[in-house]
Amino acid sequence: MPPVAIDVRRGAPTEEELAALIAVVSEEYAAESAEAVADDRPARSAWSLSQRGLRQPLRRDVGWGRYAG
């Protein structure tokens, strides 16, 4: 686990306060990183989301325009 860097911008915390802060932040970071799991399912592209479904097959028994004459 990478080291935690903390910059104190205001105030004057004691060494005990800094140690408590580092312990809490490090523990929470470790717990969150252990639970974070990437989704292995492939994401659908914008192309596949926008494409229409396949059309129905042509009926060869029906003539053009459905007119008999």
Residue, then its C-alpha position, 0 to 999 in steps of 0.5 A: m500500500p502506498p504511503v499516505a501524505i498529509d499536509v496540515r494547512r491550519g492549526a497545530p495538531t499534536e503528534e497523537e492527533l496526527a497519528a490517530l488521523i493517519a491510522v483512521v485514514s489508512e484503515e478506511y483507504a485499505a478497506e475501500s480499496a479491498e472492496a473496490v472491484a472492477d466490473d469484468r463484463p464488457a461494456r456495450s458501445a454506443w454503436s451497439l446501444s443505438q443500433r436497431g434489432l434485426r428485421q424480420p425475414l422477408r416473406r417470399d410467398v407474398g408478392w410486391g405490394r400485395y396486389a394480385g393484378 
